């Protein structure tokens, strides 16, 4: 097996992209495979040395792959000589995504494998937030641990803030930033005591110096978290309190008044 670089050469049509990832520097790196007799040869190529073309799914705009920073928001499909680029790489590496998220940026560019096994790039705007790693709902509190994504490291005492979408005033609890790491907890009783309707939804934030960072879990490969991920419920009297993920993978809390049992 050989890993020598070949400049300006793309394998025969039988070749596939073994890996296709966007690095911290927003450059697409592709490692191609080519069947040569009974040996699989790997060739690592930079897109600048190939003729990979990216095409925007909605607008039809075409761009080269040498500079991803000029890509507009949306889905881009990769092709070479008019043929989609086949890839074996799902584009997912948690370590790689964590490393990417540790860089301050306002746009995220992520490679992915389509259902047809071809290479695509997803470009979206991002703002700093807290990537939630752990949620504990027990003993009258909701506690979270996470890390700052797409923003600068922060140090100092902070607050975990629950903001109702309608009605009650915000409720907060203690939190701490240590570089990128964040820990915080909030009591559920004040939220339940402010319950004025049958159901109230609260969004969670980490706040320091007047700046609120939303809590969310977006770096993993779990889709439809709102349906698939279930946290345990707690009760304050007749009020049921349960954390949940929104459709955009934000962390929120639902409070519902349960009817008394006869």
C-alpha positions as CSV (number, residue, x, y, z in Angstrom):
1,X,0.0,0.0,0.0
2,X,1.4,3.4,-1.0
3,X,0.5,6.8,0.4
4,X,2.7,9.0,-1.8
5,X,1.2,12.2,-3.1
6,X,0.5,12.5,-6.8
7,X,0.0,16.1,-7.9
8,X,-2.7,16.9,-10.4
9,X,-3.8,13.3,-10.8
10,X,-7.3,11.9,-10.0
11,X,-7.6,8.0,-10.0
12,X,-9.4,6.0,-12.6
13,X,-13.2,6.0,-12.4
14,X,-13.0,3.0,-10.2
15,X,-11.4,5.1,-7.5
16,X,-13.3,6.4,-4.5
17,X,-12.7,8.9,-1.8
18,X,-11.7,6.9,1.2
19,X,-11.7,10.0,3.4
20,X,-13.1,13.4,2.5
21,X,-13.0,16.0,5.4
22,X,-13.0,19.7,5.9
23,X,-10.1,20.7,8.2
24,X,-9.9,23.5,10.8
25,X,-8.5,25.7,8.0
26,X,-11.7,25.2,5.9
27,X,-9.8,23.2,3.3
28,X,-11.2,20.1,1.8
29,X,-8.8,17.1,1.9
30,X,-9.5,14.0,0.0
31,X,-7.7,10.6,0.1
32,X,-8.5,8.6,-3.0
33,X,-8.4,4.8,-3.5
34,X,-7.6,3.1,-6.8
35,X,-7.7,-0.6,-7.6
36,X,-4.4,-1.5,-9.2
37,X,-4.3,-5.2,-10.0
38,X,-4.7,-6.8,-6.5
39,X,-3.4,-3.8,-4.6
40,X,-5.4,-0.8,-3.3
41,X,-3.3,2.4,-3.7
42,X,-4.1,5.4,-1.7
43,X,-3.3,8.9,-3.0
44,X,-3.7,12.0,-0.9
45,X,-4.7,15.0,-2.9
46,X,-5.5,18.6,-2.2
47,X,-8.5,19.8,-4.1
48,X,-6.4,22.7,-5.5
49,X,-4.5,20.0,-7.5
50,X,-7.6,18.4,-8.9
51,X,-10.5,19.5,-11.0
52,X,-13.2,19.0,-8.4
53,X,-16.2,21.2,-9.0
54,X,-18.8,22.1,-6.3
55,X,-22.4,22.9,-7.4
56,X,-25.0,24.6,-5.2
57,X,-28.1,22.4,-5.1
58,X,-30.6,25.3,-5.1
59,X,-29.0,28.0,-7.3
60,X,-26.8,25.8,-9.6
61,X,-23.8,28.1,-9.0
62,X,-20.5,26.3,-9.5
63,X,-17.2,26.8,-7.7
64,X,-13.9,25.2,-7.5
65,X,-12.9,23.3,-4.4
66,X,-9.6,25.2,-3.7
67,X,-11.3,28.0,-1.7
68,X,-14.3,26.9,0.4
69,X,-14.5,30.3,2.2
70,X,-16.3,31.8,-0.9
71,X,-19.1,29.2,-0.8
72,X,-22.6,30.6,0.0
73,X,-24.9,29.0,2.6
74,X,-26.5,25.8,1.5
75,X,-25.7,22.3,0.1
76,X,-23.0,21.9,-2.4
77,X,-22.4,18.6,-4.4
78,X,-18.9,17.6,-5.5
79,X,-18.1,16.3,-9.0
80,X,-15.1,15.4,-11.1
81,X,-15.3,15.6,-14.9
82,X,-19.1,15.7,-14.7
83,X,-19.4,12.7,-12.4
84,X,-20.4,12.8,-8.7
85,X,-17.5,12.1,-6.4
86,X,-18.1,8.8,-4.7
87,X,-16.9,8.6,-1.1
88,X,-16.7,5.9,1.7
89,X,-16.4,8.6,4.4
90,X,-19.6,9.6,6.3
91,X,-17.8,12.9,7.0
92,X,-18.3,12.4,10.7
93,X,-15.4,12.4,13.3
94,X,-16.4,13.7,16.7
95,X,-12.8,14.5,17.5
96,X,-12.5,16.4,14.2
97,X,-15.7,18.3,14.7
98,X,-14.7,19.3,18.2
99,X,-11.3,20.5,16.9
100,X,-13.2,22.5,14.2
101,X,-15.6,24.0,16.7
102,X,-12.7,25.3,18.9
103,X,-11.9,27.9,16.2
104,X,-13.9,31.2,16.4
105,X,-15.9,31.4,13.2
106,X,-19.3,32.6,11.8
107,X,-19.7,29.9,9.2
108,X,-19.5,26.1,9.4
109,X,-18.5,24.0,6.4
110,X,-19.0,20.3,6.9
111,X,-18.4,17.4,4.4
112,X,-21.0,14.6,4.4
113,X,-21.9,11.5,2.4
114,X,-25.3,11.5,0.7
115,X,-27.7,8.5,0.7
116,X,-26.3,7.7,-2.8
117,X,-22.8,7.5,-1.4
118,X,-21.5,10.8,-3.0
119,X,-19.7,13.7,-1.5
120,X,-21.5,16.9,-0.4
121,X,-20.7,20.0,1.6
122,X,-23.1,21.7,3.9
123,X,-22.4,25.4,4.6
124,X,-24.3,27.2,7.3
125,X,-24.0,30.4,9.4
126,X,-23.1,29.8,13.1
127,X,-22.8,31.8,16.3
128,X,-21.0,30.9,19.5
129,X,-23.0,28.6,21.8
130,X,-22.4,26.0,24.4
131,X,-22.2,22.4,23.1
132,X,-23.9,20.3,25.8
133,X,-22.1,17.1,26.7
134,X,-24.0,16.0,29.8
135,X,-27.4,16.7,31.3
136,X,-28.5,15.6,34.8
137,X,-32.2,16.0,35.8
138,X,-32.5,14.9,39.4
139,X,-32.9,16.1,43.0
140,X,-34.8,19.2,42.1
141,X,-32.2,20.6,39.7
142,X,-31.2,20.5,36.0
143,X,-27.4,20.5,35.7
144,X,-25.4,20.7,32.5
145,X,-21.8,20.4,31.4
146,X,-20.5,21.5,28.0
147,X,-18.0,23.5,26.1
148,X,-18.0,26.8,24.1
149,X,-18.2,26.2,20.3
150,X,-17.3,28.7,17.6
151,X,-16.4,31.3,20.2
152,X,-13.5,32.4,22.4
153,X,-12.6,30.7,25.7
154,X,-14.1,32.3,28.8
155,X,-13.2,32.3,32.4
156,X,-15.2,33.4,35.4
157,X,-18.4,33.0,37.3
158,X,-21.5,33.0,35.2
159,X,-25.2,32.0,35.4
160,X,-27.3,29.3,33.8
161,X,-30.4,31.1,32.7
162,X,-33.9,29.7,31.8
163,X,-35.9,32.0,29.6
164,X,-39.7,31.4,29.2
165,X,-41.0,31.8,25.6
166,X,-44.1,33.5,27.1
167,X,-45.0,34.8,30.5
168,X,-42.7,34.3,33.5
169,X,-39.5,36.2,34.1
170,X,-36.1,34.4,33.6
171,X,-34.8,32.1,36.3
172,X,-31.1,31.6,36.9
173,X,-28.6,29.4,38.8
174,X,-24.8,29.4,39.3
175,X,-22.4,28.5,36.5
176,X,-18.7,28.6,35.8
177,X,-16.6,29.1,32.7
178,X,-13.1,27.6,32.7
179,X,-11.7,28.2,29.3
180,X,-14.1,26.4,27.0
181,X,-15.5,24.2,29.7
182,X,-18.9,25.2,31.2
183,X,-20.7,23.8,34.3
184,X,-24.0,25.1,35.7
185,X,-27.2,24.1,37.5
186,X,-30.6,25.6,37.9
187,X,-33.4,24.7,40.4
188,X,-36.7,23.7,38.9
189,X,-38.9,25.0,41.8
190,X,-38.8,28.7,40.8
191,X,-39.9,27.7,37.2
192,X,-42.7,25.6,38.5
193,X,-43.8,28.3,40.9
194,X,-44.1,30.7,38.0
195,X,-46.4,28.4,36.1
196,X,-49.4,30.4,35.0
197,X,-50.6,28.2,32.0
198,X,-51.0,24.5,31.5
199,X,-47.7,24.3,29.5
200,X,-44.7,26.6,29.5
201,X,-41.5,26.2,27.5
202,X,-38.1,27.5,28.7
203,X,-34.9,27.9,26.6
204,X,-31.6,27.5,28.4
205,X,-28.5,29.7,28.2
206,X,-25.1,30.2,29.8
207,X,-24.7,33.9,30.6
208,X,-21.6,35.9,31.5
209,X,-21.2,39.7,31.4
210,X,-24.6,40.1,29.9
211,X,-23.9,37.8,27.0
212,X,-26.1,34.7,26.6
213,X,-24.8,31.6,24.8
214,X,-27.6,29.1,23.9
215,X,-27.2,25.5,25.1
216,X,-27.4,22.9,22.3
217,X,-25.9,19.6,21.2
218,X,-25.0,19.8,17.5
219,X,-21.6,18.1,17.0
220,X,-22.8,14.5,17.1
221,X,-24.4,12.5,14.4
222,X,-27.8,12.0,16.2
223,X,-30.6,13.3,14.1
224,X,-34.1,14.0,15.4
225,X,-33.0,14.4,19.0
226,X,-36.4,15.8,19.9
227,X,-37.9,12.4,19.2
228,X,-34.9,10.1,20.0
229,X,-33.4,11.6,23.2
230,X,-35.5,11.5,26.4
231,X,-34.6,12.9,29.7
232,X,-36.2,11.9,33.0
233,X,-39.0,14.1,34.3
234,X,-39.2,15.6,37.8
235,X,-42.3,16.9,39.6
236,X,-43.0,20.0,41.7
237,X,-46.4,19.4,43.0
238,X,-48.6,18.9,39.9
239,X,-46.1,20.4,37.6
240,X,-44.1,18.0,35.5
241,X,-40.6,19.3,34.5
242,X,-38.6,17.7,31.7
243,X,-35.6,18.8,29.7
244,X,-35.8,18.1,25.9
245,X,-34.2,19.0,22.6
246,X,-35.9,21.3,20.2
247,X,-36.1,20.7,16.4
248,X,-32.8,22.7,16.1
249,X,-31.1,20.6,18.8
250,X,-31.3,23.4,21.4
251,X,-31.7,22.3,25.0
252,X,-35.0,23.5,26.5
253,X,-37.3,22.6,29.4
254,X,-41.0,21.8,29.2
255,X,-43.3,22.4,32.3
256,X,-46.7,20.9,32.2
257,X,-49.5,20.9,34.8
258,X,-50.8,17.4,35.2
259,X,-54.4,16.7,36.2
260,X,-55.1,15.4,39.6
261,X,-55.8,11.7,39.7
262,X,-59.4,10.9,40.9
